Amino acid sequence: MNTKTYLFILSIFLIFTTAFSQDKTENSKKESGHYNNNRFKQLYEEFSTPNVYRSASGAPGPNYYQQQADYKMDIELDDANKKLFGFETITYTNHSPDKLEYLWVQLDQNVRARDSKTPLIEGSDANPAEMAGSFVNKYMGKGFDGGFKIEAVKDEKGNPLPYTINRTMMRVDMPKILNPGEKFTFSIKWWYNINNHVTDRARSGYEEFEDGNRAYVIAQFYPRMAVYNDVEGWQNSQFWGRDEFALPFGNFEVNITVPADHILDGTGKLQNRKEVFSKEMLKRYQKAQNEYKEPVLIVTQEEAEAASKGFATKKKTWRFKATNVRDYAFASSRRFIWDMMAVKTGKKKTMAVSLYPPEGNPLWGDWSTKVVASTLESYSRMTFDYPYPKAISVHAKNQGMEYPMICWNYGRPDKDGTYSERTKYGMFGVIIHEIGHNYFPMIVNSDERQWTWMDEGINTFVQYVAEQDFGERYPEAIAPNKKFPSRRAIPKNIVSYMAGNQDRLAPIMSKGLNVYNFGANGYSKPATGLNILRNTIMGKQLFDYAFKTYAHRWMFKHPTPEDFFRTMEDASAVDLDWFWREWFYTTDYVDIGIKEVKKYYVTSKMNSEVRQMMKMRGIKESDLPPLVYLVEEGSEDFDESMKNETLDDVSTLTEYIMDNFTPEERKGLTKPNYFYEITFEKPGGIPMPIIVEYTYKDGSSKRVKYPPQIWRKNDAEVGKVVASEKEIVKIKVDPDEETADIDVSNNSWPKRKKLGDFKKFKKKMGN
């Protein structure tokens, strides 16, 4: 046979082999054409078109802009009457290319106004029994009147400005168009009744102690400018109580007047420390500036307890300035203990600070400020050096909430000073989470009202990293666990949610107000997805570089989800469109398993399967080149003697090797004695890498990770032929449960036998 004839027949044979293989796996029924639903298609339909404001790379475009809102405020806290009074002057700068007719201001306190519509959007049932206090509040009381009381809105010259209040938004009508590049200055005077945040579970308010003293954590306390941007124009979506805030950056000058015996801290640098600190406090503060290992007490517990016995009638004003922040908050009480220590983030020194009443000790005194410092170190490593002068953790019962440079955190010991492991780790976790929010969204300023996951989910992911770091930095804090027991971002912990009733699931790309399980949807699932990307799909090196790139690109700016998705791909050269679509835009789940395992032996004798194919195609055996055949164990062609044969016994193979390889090359050839065809199945919708652990008869094992693109042509099942020098006795998919697989019953071969109820009971009892 000449060479051309040989190659022609061989090509025909390969085509027939491929066709025969396809006949086994594909439905031969003719179907009409269909829309491209391939899970690996690009996200062009979901993403907006790149433009001069936001580039295709995920970076800000050449014409990117953002507005600025600068505030000067005078605030007075009326402790006796639980009221807050304020006067602010806002200077709004229009950096957009648009002409603005009016401004939108957020009035978030109106969510607690007596006529608030928020309670009306939630369904309710008649409970068979109710606590008396709850019953009175629900059905007999008039309700707390906590909304803003707007007394005046005026322009820079003191002339009244027309305004319209629509629930939690106020439109201020300017006397003339605000052109690009122009500024408009106006003022607002207001007051409101401060709520008890412990009883009404609010983000801001006071806690009242048994001795009549209160600790105030005050936020959303002033009318705040809404965001205007290239994506939505005015972000004036109403505040219903759940979705948080979208705010522009600006500079703040804030003067806060409180009772003279109060201790106060807030966003920004304190401008009049010598006026509000005692000489002893100043000495302690100077010491804290150079203390990096242990917190220094600025106000001791004894001093806080002594101050709690008197109620000052005199007042004191604390003056702060904050540059380039998106919001302002403060905390004030005569019962606060105050400690600080320094922490290095890159070349910068930051003060880690804690404020807490005696009820927080000993837990808070021992750990709060150290947790703050550790968090800043971890987040700075993952993103950028912390740019602000301080980060404050304030103890507030049942609270977890964040603002620039300051946050409220729970975790209270019992009255005798003891506390459970749950309380301790809960406190550690919430401090890390809320301090971490300084980065997302206080600096990387995403739209929380629209995209909960961009601040909560991303932050929860970095929280997981910071928790593990904290355990390594302070092993004495987590003994005897040896590892921080993180709750979220661990793949197996999201399984119960993703396997739940589809009628009660929503894609991550949903407004938080409208989802059933807010915590899982906005926090856990996105954090878990990013953890899987980092550890399983991309690898830490590629992921961390891309993640840091995103943080640097969008610090002090307003990113969208697309900016994040595009940057992660742009900086890593990893196509992740399939992952974003499935994990973020759908409620699909992961389920990958082993459908079938076949064992084969190699022979020179033609098997019946090929013989049948030859007959169907009209090809003579004499026309074929020497071939190597695979015979399935247990098939009609199988002979027990094949188990004793090696590749050296396959004449067609040995002849080919002898004719085409030098003695030196032959030494480098492996000689697999075992051949397996493994069919992996994917009942779940989300593609994932197939992580497989092969265990051999000699007890050794090997892991192989097949990339997720293995599913690109067949979304249901895919086969892999494994040639092994050692006999495989066990195969396991996702052995470390790192892909959030909702059903592991199909992850092993041989399949595990299901125990009966009695055997399960005996095993549980150790018998």
Helices and strands as residue ranges (DSSP letters): H 3-25, E 68-78, E 83-93, E 100-106, G 108-112, G 118-121, H 132-135, I 136-140, E 149-155, E 163-166, E 169-178, E 183-193, H 197-200, E 205-208, E 214-218, E 224-225, E 227-229, E 233-235, E 250-259, E 263-266, E 269-270, H 273-276, H 279-288, E 296-299, H 301-307, E 315-325, E 330-333, E 337-345, E 348-356, G 358-360, H 363-382, E 390-395, E 400-403, E 406-409, H 421-436, H 452-452, I 453-457, H 458-473, H 475-478, G 491-494, H 495-498, G 502-504, G 512-514, H 518-519, I 520-524, H 525-532, I 533-537, H 540-554, H 561-570, H 577-579, I 580-584, E 593-603, H 608-617, G 621-623, E 629-632, G 640-644, G 647-649, H 651-660, H 663-667, E 674-681, E 690-696, E 701-706, G 708-711, E 717-724, E 728-733, G 744-746, E 748-749, H 757-764
